[in-house]
């Protein structure tokens, strides 16, 4: 990070500013109050929550996550913006079948909150994400998120005290090989088949019995934090779940040789071996946010054989996909739990977590004094035009400037051709004519 500096005696700039006016007058738009204030790009606080499926089929996926966490942490630490981050882990075990009686972690963290600057972060984090496979078979990642972020559990003395710091952004990452089965009231999805919409009774449990996906989107988009310190957060969401790696359509695979698999609506099952319009079980979940819906069993044309590239998914991630789709495209990521390695996905999630908005330690007398650039890892530099946030010019500018307001410092949001990427460095200078 390069500290900004005040550049004095910029004669060319002064001449340009005074061009066309008399020598004893200065245009109203010229900045003449040259100050020595230094502008330093400040750190961004980010709190990262991992929700890991701890059911009996998840050992390989937990190991995959564990093996690729080092590069994920490296990418966060190599952020263009000073990244003051911390991480915590909980599981999908929330309540028992047919009741809201707590089981498992119920949103509590499996270990302490881990600081991003800890020298043992990688090994500590790797130890936490292997949460075991003795958890409850009713996966409720969305309910786990809500429980983990409840004001009381975050408050002093609560199980998750120290998470969601004042002013911190929030990132939520879900890993599961089944869909969400969160229900907080009767009638319950009290069997695995009901959770999968695979009960054979014509009831669309995912759409009509389970808690609405929109509820969990609203929770994250509303005020969050400890009791008495709620605030709206900048939220990023990601999920590694039962979707096709190429199309990102929810899908799963039926293995007739597996006596424990009863997923009649998975590809290759006798009930779902041929694609037809709206015939994926009794599912009618609508996926918002521009993601494709379940027009056909797995995205292929009607009448073709149902295929799936996701052989280790035990359910289609319809609700997970709908949850992810409820957030802006620049704040979400969906990937396949069937990927051989999660390395690329975790790198993308780290890039998503990198903040494009930078707080400034100090503020210029006029934003037009700012000279902003991005220096790439290869040494090349891009100059970023600066416009005031909310102005007509801001939509096409390289950086949008927000004035300080109350306890919120002045901020620059990098956008368009100046969006920040791993290895970039921000350059901020201040000039004035005087």
C-alpha positions in Angstrom: 0.0 0.0 0.0 1.5 3.4 -1.0 0.9 6.3 1.3 -0.6 9.3 -0.5 1.3 12.6 -0.6 0.5 16.2 -1.3 2.2 17.4 -4.5 3.0 21.1 -4.4 4.0 23.5 -7.1 2.3 21.6 -9.9 2.6 24.5 -12.4 1.1 22.7 -15.3 -2.0 21.8 -13.3 -2.3 25.4 -12.0 -1.9 26.8 -15.5 -4.6 24.5 -16.8 -6.9 25.5 -14.0 -6.4 29.1 -14.7 -6.6 28.9 -18.5 -8.9 31.4 -20.0 -9.2 33.7 -16.9 -7.5 37.0 -15.9 -4.4 36.9 -13.8 -6.1 38.4 -10.8 -9.0 35.9 -10.6 -9.4 32.2 -10.0 -12.3 30.1 -11.4 -14.8 29.0 -8.7 -14.0 25.4 -9.4 -10.2 25.7 -8.7 -8.8 24.4 -5.5 -6.5 26.9 -3.9 -6.6 25.8 -0.2 -3.5 23.5 -0.5 -3.2 21.4 2.7 -0.6 19.0 4.0 -3.1 16.3 5.0 -1.9 12.8 4.1 -4.5 10.3 2.7 -3.8 6.7 3.7 -6.0 3.9 2.5 -7.2 2.2 5.7 -7.9 -1.4 6.6 -11.3 -3.1 6.0 -12.7 -5.4 8.6 -14.2 -8.7 7.4 -15.7 -11.5 9.5 -15.9 -14.8 7.6 -18.3 -17.6 8.7 -17.9 -21.1 7.3 -20.9 -23.5 7.7 -19.7 -27.1 7.1 -22.0 -30.1 6.7 -21.1 -32.6 9.4 -23.3 -35.5 8.2 -22.1 -39.0 7.5 -21.2 -38.5 3.8 -19.0 -35.5 4.2 -15.5 -36.8 5.1 -14.0 -36.4 1.5 -15.5 -32.9 1.1 -14.2 -31.7 4.5 -10.8 -33.1 3.6 -11.0 -31.3 0.2 -11.7 -28.1 2.0 -9.0 -28.6 4.5 -6.3 -29.3 1.8 -7.1 -26.0 0.0 -7.4 -23.6 2.9 -3.8 -22.4 2.8 -4.1 -20.8 -0.6 -7.4 -19.3 0.5 -5.8 -17.6 3.4 -2.8 -16.5 1.3 -5.2 -14.8 -1.2 -7.0 -13.0 1.7 -3.7 -11.7 3.0 -2.6 -10.6 -0.4 -5.6 -8.4 -0.8 -5.0 -4.9 -2.4 -6.9 -3.5 0.5 -5.5 -4.1 4.0 -7.7 -6.9 5.1 -8.4 -7.2 8.9 -10.2 -10.5 8.8 -11.2 -13.2 11.1 -12.8 -16.6 10.6 -15.2 -18.9 12.5 -16.7 -22.3 11.8 -20.1 -23.9 12.6 -22.0 -27.0 11.3 -25.3 -27.8 9.7 -26.6 -29.6 12.8 -29.3 -27.4 14.3 -32.3 -29.4 15.4 -33.7 -32.9 15.5 -36.3 -34.4 13.2 -39.8 -33.2 13.7 -39.1 -30.5 16.3 -37.0 -27.4 17.0 -35.2 -29.1 19.8 -31.5 -28.1 19.5 -28.9 -30.6 18.4 -25.3 -30.3 17.5 -23.7 -26.9 17.4 -27.0 -25.1 16.8 -25.0 -22.1 15.4 -22.3 -22.2 18.0 -18.8 -22.1 16.7 -16.8 -25.4 16.8 -13.7 -23.5 18.2 -12.6 -20.0 18.9 -12.8 -17.2 16.4 -9.5 -17.1 14.5 -7.7 -13.9 13.8 -6.4 -13.3 10.3 -3.0 -12.2 11.5 -2.4 -15.3 13.7 0.8 -17.1 12.8 -1.0 -20.4 13.3 -4.2 -19.4 11.4 -3.8 -22.0 8.6 -3.3 -25.0 10.8 -5.9 -23.8 13.3 -8.4 -23.3 10.5 -7.6 -26.6 8.9 -8.3 -28.3 12.2 -11.7 -26.6 12.6 -13.2 -27.3 9.2 -12.9 -31.1 9.6 -15.9 -31.1 11.8 -16.5 -34.8 11.6 -19.3 -36.9 10.2 -21.3 -37.7 13.4 -23.6 -34.7 12.9 -27.3 -34.8 12.4 -28.6 -36.0 9.1 -31.0 -33.1 8.7 -28.7 -30.5 7.1 -29.9 -26.9 8.0 -27.1 -24.6 6.8 -29.4 -21.6 6.5 -30.8 -22.0 10.0 -27.3 -22.5 11.2 -26.3 -19.1 9.7 -29.2 -17.4 11.4 -28.5 -19.1 14.7 -24.8 -18.2 14.5 -25.5 -14.5 14.0 -28.3 -14.1 16.5 -27.7 -11.0 18.6 -27.7 -12.9 21.9 -25.1 -15.4 20.9 -22.8 -12.7 19.6 -23.2 -10.6 22.8 -20.7 -10.5 25.6 -20.9 -13.9 27.3 -22.5 -15.5 24.3 -21.1 -18.6 22.6 -20.0 -16.6 19.5 -18.7 -13.5 21.4 -16.2 -11.5 19.4 -17.6 -12.2 16.0 -19.3 -9.5 13.9 -17.2 -6.5 15.0 -18.4 -3.0 14.7 -18.1 -1.8 11.1 -17.1 -5.3 9.8 -18.2 -6.8 6.6 -19.7 -10.3 6.6 -18.9 -13.3 4.4 -20.8 -16.6 4.6 -19.5 -19.8 3.0 -21.6 -23.0 3.0 -20.3 -26.5 2.2 -22.8 -29.3 1.9 -23.6 -32.3 -0.3 -27.4 -32.0 0.4 -29.9 -29.2 0.1 -31.0 -27.0 3.0 -33.8 -28.4 5.2 -34.4 -25.6 7.6 -37.8 -25.6 9.4 -38.6 -23.8 12.6 -42.3 -24.8 13.1 -44.8 -27.6 12.4 -45.6 -29.1 9.9 -42.1 -30.5 9.9 -39.9 -32.2 7.3 -39.4 -35.1 9.7 -37.6 -37.5 7.3 -34.7 -37.3 4.9 -37.1 -38.0 2.0 -39.2 -35.0 2.8 -36.1 -32.8 3.0 -35.2 -34.0 -0.5 -38.8 -33.6 -1.9 -38.6 -37.3 -2.4 -41.4 -38.6 -0.2 -43.6 -39.7 -3.1 -46.7 -38.0 -1.6 -46.9 -35.1 -4.0 -46.1 -32.5 -1.3 -43.6 -29.9 -2.3 -41.8 -29.7 1.1 -39.0 -27.4 -0.1 -41.5 -24.7 -1.2 -44.4 -25.2 1.2 -43.2 -26.7 4.4 -39.6 -25.5 5.0 -38.9 -22.0 6.0 -38.9 -19.6 3.0 -35.5 -19.0 1.6 -36.4 -15.3 1.4 -36.4 -15.2 5.2 -32.7 -16.0 5.4 -31.9 -13.5 2.7 -33.7 -10.9 4.6 -31.8 -11.8 7.8 -28.5 -11.2 6.2 -29.6 -8.0 4.5 -31.0 -6.6 7.7 -29.2 -5.3 10.8 -26.8 -7.8 12.4 -24.5 -7.8 15.4 -24.5 -8.3 19.1 -27.4 -7.2 21.2 -27.5 -3.4 21.3 -25.0 -3.0 18.5 -26.9 -4.0 15.4 -25.9 -2.5 12.0 -26.5 -3.3 8.3 -23.5 -5.1 6.8 -21.8 -5.4 3.4 -22.5 -9.1 2.9 -20.9 -11.7 0.6 -22.3 -15.2 0.2 -20.9 -18.4 -1.3 -21.9 -22.0 -1.4 -20.3 -25.3 -2.6 -23.2 -27.6 -3.0 -25.1 -30.0 -5.3 -25.0 -28.1 -8.6 -23.6 -29.0 -12.0 -20.0 -27.6 -12.3 -20.7 -26.1 -15.8 -24.3 -24.9 -15.7 -24.6 -24.4 -12.0 -28.0 -26.0 -12.2 -29.0 -27.9 -9.1 -28.4 -31.6 -9.7 -27.6 -34.9 -8.0 -26.9 -38.5 -9.1 -28.8 -41.7 -8.3 -26.6 -44.7 -7.7 -28.7 -47.9 -8.0 -25.9 -49.9 -6.3 -26.2 -47.8 -3.2 -28.9 -49.3 -0.9 -29.0 -46.1 1.2 -29.8 -43.8 -1.7 -33.5 -43.2 -2.3 -33.3 -40.0 -4.3 -36.0 -40.6 -6.9 -35.6 -37.2 -8.4 -31.8 -37.5 -8.9 -30.5 -38.2 -12.4 -30.5 -41.9 -13.5 -33.2 -42.8 -11.0 -36.1 -44.8 -12.5 -38.4 -41.9 -11.8 -36.1 -39.3 -13.3 -34.1 -40.9 -16.1 -35.7 -39.0 -19.0 -35.9 -35.2 -19.0 -39.3 -33.6 -19.2 -40.6 -30.2 -18.5 -41.1 -29.6 -14.7 -40.6 -33.2 -13.8 -37.8 -33.0 -11.2 -39.6 -34.7 -8.4 -42.3 -32.4 -7.1 -39.9 -29.4 -6.8 -41.3 -26.0 -7.7 -38.6 -23.8 -6.1 -38.0 -20.6 -8.2 -34.4 -19.6 -8.3 -34.1 -15.7 -8.4 -31.3 -13.5 -9.3 -30.8 -14.5 -12.9 -29.9 -18.2 -12.2 -31.7 -20.7 -14.4 -34.6 -22.6 -12.9 -35.7 -26.2 -13.0 -37.5 -26.2 -16.4 -36.1 -29.6 -17.1 -34.7 -32.2 -14.7 -31.1 -31.0 -15.0 -31.0 -28.4 -17.8 -31.2 -30.6 -20.8 -33.9 -30.5 -23.4 -37.1 -32.5 -22.8 -36.9 -36.1 -24.0 -33.1 -36.4 -23.5 -31.4 -38.7 -21.0 -31.0 -37.1 -17.6 -27.2 -36.6 -16.9 -25.3 -35.3 -14.0 -21.7 -34.4 -13.5 -22.2 -34.3 -9.7 -22.0 -37.9 -8.6 -21.4 -37.2 -4.9 -24.3 -34.9 -4.3 -27.1 -36.6 -2.4 -29.7 -33.9 -3.2 -30.1 -31.0 -5.6 -29.2 -27.7 -4.1 -32.4 -25.9 -5.1 -32.8 -23.9 -1.8 -29.1 -23.2 -1.6 -29.1 -21.9 -5.1 -32.2 -19.7 -4.4 -30.5 -18.3 -1.3 -27.3 -17.4 -3.2 -29.4 -16.0 -6.1 -31.0 -13.5 -3.6 -27.9 -11.4 -3.5 -26.3 -9.1 -6.1 -24.1 -10.8 -8.7 -21.0 -9.1 -7.4 -21.7 -10.4 -3.9 -22.3 -14.1 -4.5 -20.7 -17.3 -5.8 -22.1 -20.8 -6.4 -19.9 -23.9 -7.1 -20.1 -27.7 -7.2 -19.4 -29.9 -4.2 -18.4 -32.6 -6.7 -15.3 -30.7 -7.9 -12.2 -32.8 -7.5 -10.5 -29.9 -5.9 -12.0 -26.8 -4.2 -8.8 -24.8 -4.8 -10.1 -22.7 -7.7 -13.5 -22.1 -6.0 -11.8 -21.0 -2.7 -9.6 -18.6 -4.8 -12.7 -17.1 -6.3 -14.4 -16.8 -2.9 -11.3 -15.0 -1.6 -11.5 -12.6 -4.6 -15.2 -12.1 -3.8 -14.4 -11.2 -0.2 -11.8 -8.6 -1.2 -13.4 -5.2 -0.6 -13.7 -2.8 -3.5 -14.4 0.0 -1.0 -11.5 1.6 0.8 -11.8 3.8 3.8 -9.4 6.8 3.8 -7.6 8.0 6.9 -8.2 11.7 6.1 -10.2 13.5 3.5 -9.2 16.0 0.7 -10.6 19.5 0.7 -12.1 18.5 -2.7 -12.3 15.1 -4.2 -11.1 16.6 -7.5 -7.7 16.9 -5.9 -7.4 13.1 -5.9 -5.2 11.3 -8.4 -5.9 7.6 -8.1 -4.4 4.6 -9.8 -4.1 0.8 -9.5 -0.7 -0.8 -9.9 -1.0 -4.4 -11.0 1.3 -7.2 -9.9 3.1 -7.1 -13.3 4.1 -3.5 -12.7 1.5 -1.9 -15.1 -0.6 0.9 -13.9 -4.2 2.0 -14.6 -5.3 5.6 -13.9 -8.7 5.8 -12.3 -11.0 8.7 -12.9 -12.7 9.9 -9.7 -16.3 11.1 -9.4 -18.5 11.8 -6.4 -20.7 8.9 -5.4 -24.3 9.5 -6.6 -23.3 11.9 -9.4 -24.1 11.3 -13.0 -20.4 10.7 -13.7 -20.0 8.1 -11.0 -21.5 5.3 -13.1 -18.6 5.3 -15.5 -15.8 6.4 -13.3 -13.0 4.2 -12.1 -13.5 5.2 -8.5 -16.4 6.7 -6.7 -15.7 9.1 -3.8 -17.9 9.3 -0.7 -17.5 12.2 1.7 -17.0 11.5 5.4 -20.3 11.4 7.4 -20.5 11.1 11.1 -18.2 8.2 12.3 -17.9 6.9 8.7 -14.6 8.1 7.0 -14.2 9.2 3.5 -14.2 6.2 1.1 -13.2 5.3 -2.4 -15.0 2.5 -4.2 -13.1 1.0 -7.1 -15.2 -0.1 -10.1 -15.4 -0.7 -13.8 -11.9 -1.0 -15.3 -10.4 -0.2 -11.9 -11.9 -3.1 -9.9 -9.2 -4.5 -7.6 -7.8 -8.0 -7.9 -5.3 -10.1 -6.0 -1.8 -8.6 -6.0 -3.0 -5.1 -7.0 -1.7 -2.0 -5.1 -3.6 1.2 -4.7 -1.9 4.6 -5.3 -3.5 7.8 -4.1 -2.0 11.2 -4.6 -3.4 14.7 -3.9 -2.8 17.7 -6.0 -3.9 21.3 -5.9 -3.4 24.6 -7.7 -2.1 27.5 -5.6 
